[in-house]
Amino acid sequence: MNPSNSLANNGMVDKFLHIPYDKRWEYLKLVLIRMYINENNTFKRISERMKEEYSFTAYPDQYRAHFRRWGIKKSITTKEKNAAISVLGKRLRQDGISTSDVTISQGGSSKNVDKKQLKRYINDTIRRSDPLILHPGTFLRHNIPYAARTHGLGERVTSSTLSTGPHTLSYITAKSPEATTSGSRLDSALSPTMQLVKRNVLLDRSRLFLEGREQELLAELTVDERDPPSSCRSILEQPTQLCRWSIHHRQSFYEPLPPLPTERNESEDAFDNDDESTWSAWRANSPQRSIVATITQGLQENPFSSIDAEDLPLAADAIVKAVQKSPDGLKAEAFGFAIRLRNKDIMEQIIKSYGGELPEAYPSIFPFHVTARYLDGAKTCCLVMNTLVNILHGANTINMRYVDDSGFTVLDTLLVSILRSHSQLPLEIVCGKLIHPSQYSGQDVDPCGIWDADSPCIRQLYASGRPSIPNEWKHIFCHTSVQAVCHSISAMFCVPWRPKINTPSGLFIRRCSCCGLELKLGPLHALILTAFFLADKGMHGENLFGMICCLVCLIAYRADPSFTAEVSIPELLGHGLTDDCQHFALIPAELASKVRSQRRGLWTDEVHRGWDILISILQLDRQQDKFHDCDSPDHLMDRGEQGKIIYCANPKHGHMWAAVQAELLTYRRLSKNDNWLSPNFNTEKLQKGLEDNDEELLREFAQNPDGKTGESKLQEYSNC
């Protein structure tokens, strides 16, 4: 007999008297549930009724124990209430019509969620919840338009996670009535309970937004809320391949013009170009609004979007209040935006307003790393980095903020910027934390100056929903970009409060699949792997000149070519699944020699030559330092606690450093048919001079004498 059927065939109630006592519980289960849940009887009353109506005797505590075993209870748990809110929030319709009729089915019983009880619970939850807090970097994370950003995030989140929105518990159901056809406001208004449901859902989403939990936020959105309108995949206009060029010069001081007369002569006949007294006064400048005020007004008035704040899947008003309660946090956001915009004036204003000692909210945005991501070799080059290095004090100095919370050094960030802008390499190979190019900010500012965030090509790219720069827009690691990187390195390491240049890298970290050892590289190891991926996945015409420049620059500031690190080449290249350890202690030159055999692409003669030069530079004998053996003013800074700043012992290194700087300062391609290197930088001569350890040949390479007069094209230079 089916235990769920309590009626006999003749319609009489079956008391199951022929069933053994201990088994009658399951046969009488539905009767007990009806009495307990639907008829709201106490356990004492159930005991009495079961004895009278079913000849079944049991104590109240026995009923309580069986209901507990069956998982049946009158009260609704906090978990069930939260699940009900989630279900109702998911079913909120865009037309504003929904229902608060939620049913929980468990243990063969069903119970409705009491609307008043749920309303009280939501009110209490909102009242007791922690206030929303602006976490520094919240807005800085959103560096590209939503359509492009979600396209990139879509690859990180499985389709099942984001299929329909919030997860629904299987035992909770909600009945949605048909929408009324009336257009009256009353018909489309939400009930008080549903208004609270909506408010609670929006506040929860706002909290996820402010805490940077993007994947969880997207998972909470419904399909209609999450997916932007389909974008037009039009053919993008490809920008030029010719770089811009920044020229460094000392600031000029000038005598200001005398003040103009305050009274204006309205008569045109009285105006005389040669008589300043007849000129009109300059119009008084309108009051300038700070960037903090601009951001605040943007959040309050929403002038940057055609979407009404009420239609957003977030509680915009709560986010504005969180921002207003955290002025330092908002100022930190403004500071980050000023760095992205390369606006030195705003940066200096904010820093000076604090006397150089920024509040606790500031360091968490890691301004030096932001600067390294937003390199602009065409306009500001190293000026932003130089400003930050020299104006930040205390806990905000470059040596205190050289490593971010992901373990990346500022040099690491520069290397990733190189690969992001000048190769086709997926960034997750560099580090698992770099999931998608759209997630690594800075790509909308080209280091070579070809485009920035306001360029039509970038605006068109993002409007089409594409999250990353097309490979056909990129070109090799060229002079403008190289100069910006090398000058940034100089800005960081040419001050007494510099960071330790041999700090282990946070890039290319692997773990031995056999022994589990974490394999961390030194900075020059990371540079070699960056060069390897440029050689393998770089753009057409790559010659590794840029990586030669970076290597010479780093050694000039005492990066150690003898730094040893445990390296597993198979693990680095993705085939390290063996039962034996495959890592060995290698110096950078050894890594460069070994990794070359693992190349996957077809290297050109220029790339092979560049690789040979890299290895030869790393293998140069490092003679004992001869402090002050030249007259370079750079040695005046060699007074820091960390010892000497400038490496000045090997003349061969000096020849290369002089030639590199001269090449960067004097040559750019002016047409698409021009070579990437000038005739003055002869890589064949450089390679031979290094391989033969021929200082005279290296001197000739650097000085590059004029063919007619035989005179050097360079002024006198030092070893450093």
LUMBA-439891 format. One line per 5 residues: number of its first residue (from 1); for each residue x, y, z of C-alpha. Coordinates in steps of 0.2 Angstrom, whole numbers, plus 5000, padded with zeros to 4 digits. Layout:
N
NUM	X:Y:Z; ...
This chain:
720
1	5000:5000:5000; 5006:5018:4996; 5009:5026:5013; 5004:5043:5006; 4986:5037:5003
6	4976:5038:5019; 4959:5034:5011; 4953:5017:5008; 4944:5012:4992; 4927:5015:4999
11	4932:5033:5004; 4933:5029:5023; 4948:5035:5032; 4961:5021:5033; 4969:5021:5051
16	4982:5008:5045; 4978:4998:5061; 4985:4982:5053; 5002:4991:5051; 5015:4988:5065
21	5016:5003:5076; 5034:5009:5072; 5029:5009:5053; 5012:5018:5055; 5022:5035:5057
26	5026:5035:5038; 5008:5030:5033; 5001:5043:5044; 5014:5057:5039; 5002:5067:5028
31	4989:5067:5041; 5001:5073:5054; 5008:5087:5042; 4990:5093:5038; 4986:5094:5057
36	5003:5103:5061; 5005:5114:5046; 4988:5117:5038; 4977:5117:5054; 4991:5124:5065
41	4988:5112:5079; 5001:5110:5094; 5010:5094:5097; 4998:5091:5112; 4983:5094:5102
46	4990:5082:5088; 4993:5069:5101; 4975:5070:5107; 4967:5070:5090; 4978:5056:5083
51	4972:5045:5098; 4954:5050:5095; 4953:5049:5076; 4966:5036:5072; 4968:5026:5087
56	4987:5031:5087; 4995:5034:5103; 5011:5045:5105; 5018:5058:5117; 5020:5076:5110
61	5039:5074:5111; 5038:5060:5099; 5029:5070:5087; 5041:5084:5089; 5056:5072:5086
66	5048:5064:5070; 5044:5081:5063; 5062:5086:5066; 5068:5070:5057; 5056:5074:5042
71	5063:5092:5041; 5046:5099:5044; 5044:5115:5054; 5031:5129:5055; 5044:5143:5056
76	5053:5149:5041; 5072:5149:5044; 5083:5164:5040; 5090:5154:5025; 5073:5151:5018
81	5069:5170:5020; 5084:5175:5011; 5081:5162:4997; 5063:5169:4996; 5070:5187:4994
86	5082:5181:4981; 5068:5172:4971; 5056:5187:4972; 5071:5199:4967; 5074:5188:4952
91	5056:5189:4947; 5055:5207:4948; 5048:5212:4931; 5053:5227:4921; 5035:5232:4920
96	5035:5233:4939; 5022:5219:4941; 5027:5205:4953; 5020:5195:4967; 5025:5191:4985
101	5017:5174:4985; 5031:5161:4989; 5028:5143:4994; 5041:5132:5002; 5039:5113:4999
106	5048:5102:5011; 5045:5084:5018; 5030:5082:5007; 5022:5098:5014; 5020:5115:5008
111	5019:5132:5017; 5017:5150:5011; 5029:5163:5017; 5019:5176:5027; 5021:5193:5018
116	5020:5203:5034; 5033:5192:5042; 5044:5193:5027; 5042:5212:5026; 5047:5214:5044
121	5062:5203:5041; 5068:5213:5026; 5066:5230:5036; 5076:5223:5050; 5089:5216:5038
126	5091:5233:5029; 5092:5242:5046; 5105:5231:5054; 5116:5228:5039; 5133:5237:5039
131	5134:5253:5030; 5140:5253:5012; 5158:5259:5011; 5168:5265:4997; 5183:5255:4994
136	5198:5264:4986; 5199:5259:4968; 5181:5255:4966; 5178:5266:4951; 5196:5264:4944
141	5192:5246:4941; 5179:5251:4928; 5191:5257:4915; 5181:5253:4899; 5162:5254:4895
146	5150:5241:4901; 5147:5233:4884; 5165:5229:4881; 5169:5225:4899; 5155:5212:4901
151	5161:5204:4884; 5178:5201:4892; 5171:5195:4909; 5159:5183:4900; 5174:5172:4896
156	5178:5171:4915; 5161:5166:4921; 5153:5150:4915; 5137:5151:4905; 5128:5140:4919
161	5133:5153:4932; 5126:5167:4922; 5112:5159:4913; 5096:5166:4922; 5102:5176:4937
166	5102:5172:4955; 5102:5153:4960; 5084:5147:4965; 5082:5134:4979; 5073:5119:4972
171	5060:5119:4986; 5055:5137:4984; 5042:5142:4971; 5035:5159:4967; 5019:5161:4957
176	5019:5176:4945; 5002:5182:4939; 4999:5188:4922; 5003:5206:4919; 4987:5217:4918
181	4984:5226:4902; 4979:5242:4910; 4991:5256:4909; 4987:5264:4925; 5000:5268:4938
186	4991:5258:4951; 4991:5242:4941; 5010:5243:4938; 5015:5248:4956; 5024:5236:4967
191	5017:5230:4983; 5025:5237:4999; 5033:5220:5002; 5040:5219:4984; 5047:5237:4986
196	5057:5231:5001; 5062:5216:4991; 5068:5227:4977; 5077:5239:4989; 5086:5224:4998
201	5092:5216:4981; 5098:5233:4975; 5108:5236:4991; 5116:5219:4991; 5121:5222:4973
206	5128:5239:4977; 5138:5231:4991; 5146:5219:4978; 5149:5233:4967; 5158:5243:4980
211	5168:5228:4986; 5174:5224:4968; 5166:5207:4968; 5161:5208:4949; 5158:5190:4946
216	5146:5188:4960; 5137:5204:4955; 5135:5198:4937; 5128:5181:4944; 5115:5191:4953
221	5109:5200:4938; 5095:5193:4927; 5098:5191:4908; 5089:5207:4904; 5099:5217:4917
226	5116:5209:4913; 5117:5209:4894; 5118:5225:4885; 5110:5228:4868; 5119:5219:4854
231	5133:5230:4847; 5136:5233:4829; 5152:5224:4823; 5157:5237:4811; 5174:5237:4803
236	5185:5247:4814; 5196:5261:4807; 5214:5256:4809; 5225:5269:4817; 5242:5274:4810
241	5258:5264:4813; 5268:5279:4815; 5273:5284:4833; 5272:5301:4841; 5288:5308:4849
246	5290:5317:4866; 5305:5329:4868; 5312:5332:4885; 5319:5349:4889; 5322:5360:4904
251	5307:5371:4909; 5309:5389:4902; 5307:5404:4914; 5300:5420:4906; 5295:5437:4912
256	5276:5438:4914; 5266:5451:4904; 5261:5466:4914; 5243:5467:4920; 5230:5473:4907
261	5219:5488:4911; 5204:5484:4921; 5193:5496:4912; 5187:5492:4894; 5186:5504:4880
266	5170:5500:4871; 5174:5511:4856; 5181:5501:4842; 5189:5516:4835; 5199:5518:4851
271	5206:5500:4849; 5225:5501:4844; 5235:5485:4841; 5251:5495:4846; 5243:5503:4861
276	5241:5491:4876; 5230:5504:4885; 5216:5501:4872; 5216:5483:4874; 5201:5474:4882
281	5204:5466:4899; 5205:5447:4900; 5189:5439:4905; 5190:5433:4923; 5192:5415:4924
286	5176:5405:4930; 5178:5396:4946; 5186:5379:4943; 5178:5364:4950; 5189:5351:4957
291	5190:5333:4950; 5182:5327:4967; 5167:5338:4965; 5166:5333:4947; 5165:5315:4951
296	5153:5318:4965; 5141:5328:4954; 5142:5314:4941; 5136:5301:4953; 5122:5312:4960
301	5115:5319:4943; 5120:5305:4932; 5124:5316:4917; 5136:5303:4909; 5122:5291:4905
306	5106:5290:4896; 5099:5277:4908; 5089:5284:4923; 5097:5280:4940; 5080:5272:4945
311	5082:5259:4931; 5100:5254:4936; 5101:5236:4944; 5110:5245:4959; 5105:5257:4973
316	5113:5272:4965; 5108:5283:4980; 5116:5271:4992; 5132:5272:4982; 5132:5291:4982
321	5129:5291:5001; 5144:5279:5003; 5155:5290:4993; 5149:5306:5002; 5154:5297:5019
326	5172:5294:5013; 5179:5310:5006; 5197:5303:5008; 5192:5287:4998; 5184:5298:4984
331	5199:5309:4984; 5210:5293:4981; 5199:5289:4967; 5201:5306:4960; 5220:5304:4962
336	5220:5288:4952; 5210:5296:4938; 5222:5311:4938; 5236:5298:4936; 5227:5290:4922
341	5224:5306:4913; 5243:5310:4916; 5237:5327:4924; 5252:5332:4935; 5243:5348:4941
346	5229:5339:4949; 5241:5326:4956; 5252:5339:4964; 5237:5348:4971; 5230:5333:4979
351	5247:5328:4986; 5251:5345:4993; 5234:5347:5001; 5240:5332:5012; 5258:5338:5014
356	5264:5323:5005; 5258:5311:5018; 5243:5303:5009; 5229:5295:5020; 5227:5277:5022
361	5215:5275:5007; 5228:5281:4995; 5241:5268:4995; 5229:5254:4991; 5227:5261:4973
366	5245:5259:4971; 5249:5275:4961; 5266:5269:4954; 5258:5253:4947; 5244:5264:4939
371	5257:5275:4931; 5266:5260:4924; 5250:5254:4916; 5246:5271:4908; 5262:5275:4900
376	5261:5289:4887; 5278:5291:4878; 5271:5304:4866; 5266:5317:4879; 5271:5314:4897
381	5284:5300:4895; 5292:5298:4913; 5285:5315:4920; 5271:5307:4930; 5282:5293:4937
386	5295:5306:4941; 5283:5317:4950; 5276:5303:4961; 5293:5297:4965; 5299:5314:4971
391	5283:5321:4979; 5277:5306:4989; 5284:5304:5007; 5283:5293:5021; 5273:5277:5019
396	5269:5282:5001; 5287:5282:4994; 5292:5271:4979; 5302:5260:4990; 5287:5257:5002
401	5274:5254:4988; 5285:5245:4975; 5275:5229:4977; 5256:5228:4976; 5244:5217:4984
406	5245:5204:4970; 5264:5203:4972; 5268:5213:4956; 5282:5225:4957; 5281:5241:4947
411	5294:5234:4935; 5283:5219:4933; 5269:5231:4928; 5280:5239:4915; 5285:5222:4908
416	5266:5217:4907; 5263:5234:4898; 5276:5230:4885; 5268:5213:4882; 5250:5220:4882
421	5254:5234:4869; 5267:5225:4858; 5263:5207:4857; 5249:5194:4854; 5252:5185:4870
426	5237:5181:4881; 5241:5189:4898; 5235:5174:4908; 5252:5166:4902; 5261:5180:4911
431	5251:5177:4927; 5235:5168:4932; 5229:5184:4940; 5228:5192:4923; 5213:5183:4916
436	5209:5194:4901; 5217:5209:4892; 5201:5219:4896; 5204:5216:4915; 5222:5224:4914
441	5219:5243:4913; 5229:5255:4902; 5227:5248:4885; 5216:5263:4880; 5232:5273:4881
446	5245:5268:4868; 5263:5270:4875; 5268:5276:4857; 5255:5290:4857; 5245:5283:4843
451	5228:5283:4853; 5221:5287:4870; 5204:5286:4878; 5197:5300:4868; 5203:5294:4851
456	5189:5290:4839; 5196:5273:4835; 5195:5268:4854; 5178:5275:4856; 5172:5265:4841
461	5181:5250:4848; 5172:5250:4864; 5156:5255:4857; 5156:5239:4846; 5158:5229:4862
466	5176:5223:4859; 5186:5223:4876; 5204:5223:4870; 5215:5231:4857; 5215:5222:4840
471	5232:5214:4836; 5232:5223:4819; 5233:5240:4828; 5249:5235:4837; 5267:5236:4831
476	5284:5231:4838; 5292:5237:4855; 5297:5254:4847; 5308:5269:4852; 5294:5279:4859
481	5288:5265:4871; 5306:5260:4875; 5310:5278:4880; 5295:5279:4891; 5299:5262:4900
486	5318:5266:4902; 5315:5284:4908; 5302:5277:4921; 5315:5264:4927; 5327:5278:4929
491	5314:5289:4939; 5312:5274:4951; 5329:5269:4954; 5339:5285:4952; 5334:5292:4970
496	5341:5288:4987; 5324:5281:4992; 5323:5269:4978; 5316:5252:4980; 5328:5236:4979
501	5330:5233:4961; 5333:5215:4963; 5316:5212:4972; 5309:5195:4966; 5296:5196:4952
506	5278:5193:4954; 5277:5187:4935; 5278:5170:4928; 5276:5162:4945; 5274:5143:4944
511	5273:5129:4956; 5283:5113:4954; 5270:5099:4949; 5281:5087:4958; 5287:5094:4975
516	5275:5109:4976; 5289:5122:4977; 5284:5140:4972; 5296:5146:4958; 5299:5164:4959
521	5310:5173:4947; 5322:5188:4948; 5319:5204:4939; 5331:5200:4925; 5324:5182:4923
526	5307:5191:4921; 5314:5202:4908; 5321:5187:4898; 5305:5179:4898; 5296:5195:4892
531	5309:5196:4878; 5306:5177:4874; 5287:5180:4872; 5291:5196:4862; 5302:5186:4850
536	5289:5172:4849; 5272:5182:4850; 5278:5199:4845; 5272:5210:4831; 5280:5209:4813
541	5297:5217:4812; 5301:5214:4831; 5320:5215:4833; 5322:5215:4852; 5330:5232:4852
546	5318:5238:4866; 5323:5223:4877; 5341:5226:4875; 5338:5244:4880; 5328:5239:4895
551	5342:5226:4900; 5356:5239:4899; 5346:5252:4908; 5342:5240:4923; 5360:5234:4924
556	5365:5253:4924; 5355:5254:4940; 5363:5238:4948; 5351:5224:4943; 5361:5209:4946
561	5365:5197:4932; 5371:5184:4944; 5354:5183:4954; 5350:5165:4955; 5332:5158:4954
566	5324:5141:4954; 5316:5140:4936; 5307:5126:4928; 5306:5129:4909; 5293:5115:4906
571	5282:5123:4920; 5284:5140:4912; 5279:5134:4895; 5264:5123:4901; 5271:5106:4900
576	5277:5102:4917; 5267:5087:4922; 5280:5074:4927; 5284:5064:4942; 5301:5072:4944
581	5306:5090:4948; 5311:5100:4933; 5317:5116:4941; 5335:5121:4942; 5344:5136:4950
586	5348:5147:4935; 5355:5164:4932; 5347:5175:4919; 5360:5171:4906; 5358:5152:4908
591	5339:5155:4907; 5341:5164:4891; 5352:5151:4883; 5340:5137:4888; 5323:5145:4884
596	5329:5149:4866; 5328:5130:4861; 5310:5131:4867; 5304:5144:4854; 5288:5140:4845
601	5288:5153:4832; 5299:5156:4817; 5312:5169:4823; 5319:5181:4810; 5338:5184:4809
606	5335:5201:4818; 5327:5192:4833; 5341:5179:4833; 5354:5193:4833; 5345:5202:4847
611	5344:5187:4858; 5363:5184:4856; 5366:5202:4861; 5355:5199:4877; 5365:5184:4882
616	5381:5193:4879; 5376:5208:4889; 5371:5196:4904; 5388:5187:4902; 5399:5203:4903
621	5412:5202:4917; 5407:5213:4931; 5423:5221:4937; 5425:5227:4954; 5416:5244:4955
626	5428:5259:4953; 5418:5272:4962; 5419:5289:4955; 5431:5284:4941; 5421:5296:4930
631	5415:5313:4931; 5396:5309:4929; 5385:5320:4940; 5375:5305:4943; 5387:5299:4956
636	5383:5314:4967; 5367:5304:4972; 5377:5289:4977; 5374:5293:4996; 5359:5283:5000
641	5358:5270:5013; 5357:5256:5000; 5374:5261:4993; 5379:5266:4976; 5365:5269:4964
646	5375:5269:4947; 5385:5255:4940; 5401:5262:4933; 5414:5249:4931; 5413:5241:4914
651	5417:5252:4899; 5408:5240:4887; 5392:5243:4897; 5395:5262:4896; 5397:5261:4877
656	5381:5252:4875; 5371:5264:4887; 5377:5279:4877; 5373:5272:4860; 5355:5266:4867
661	5351:5284:4873; 5357:5292:4858; 5347:5281:4847; 5331:5284:4857; 5334:5303:4857
666	5337:5305:4839; 5327:5293:4829; 5309:5289:4824; 5301:5282:4809; 5293:5296:4799
671	5285:5285:4786; 5279:5267:4785; 5293:5262:4774; 5307:5268:4786; 5317:5255:4796
676	5313:5253:4815; 5331:5256:4819; 5342:5270:4812; 5358:5266:4802; 5368:5273:4817
681	5363:5258:4828; 5372:5244:4820; 5367:5228:4829; 5379:5217:4819; 5394:5227:4825
686	5386:5227:4843; 5384:5208:4842; 5402:5205:4836; 5410:5217:4849; 5401:5208:4863
691	5405:5191:4857; 5423:5195:4854; 5424:5205:4870; 5431:5219:4859; 5430:5235:4868
696	5437:5245:4854; 5424:5238:4842; 5411:5243:4855; 5418:5260:4856; 5417:5262:4837
701	5399:5255:4838; 5394:5268:4850; 5403:5283:4843; 5398:5279:4825; 5411:5290:4817
706	5406:5301:4802; 5411:5292:4786; 5419:5308:4779; 5428:5317:4794; 5430:5301:4805
711	5424:5311:4820; 5412:5303:4833; 5394:5307:4831; 5392:5307:4850; 5399:5319:4863
716	5410:5312:4877; 5401:5300:4888; 5405:5291:4904; 5404:5272:4909; 5388:5275:4917
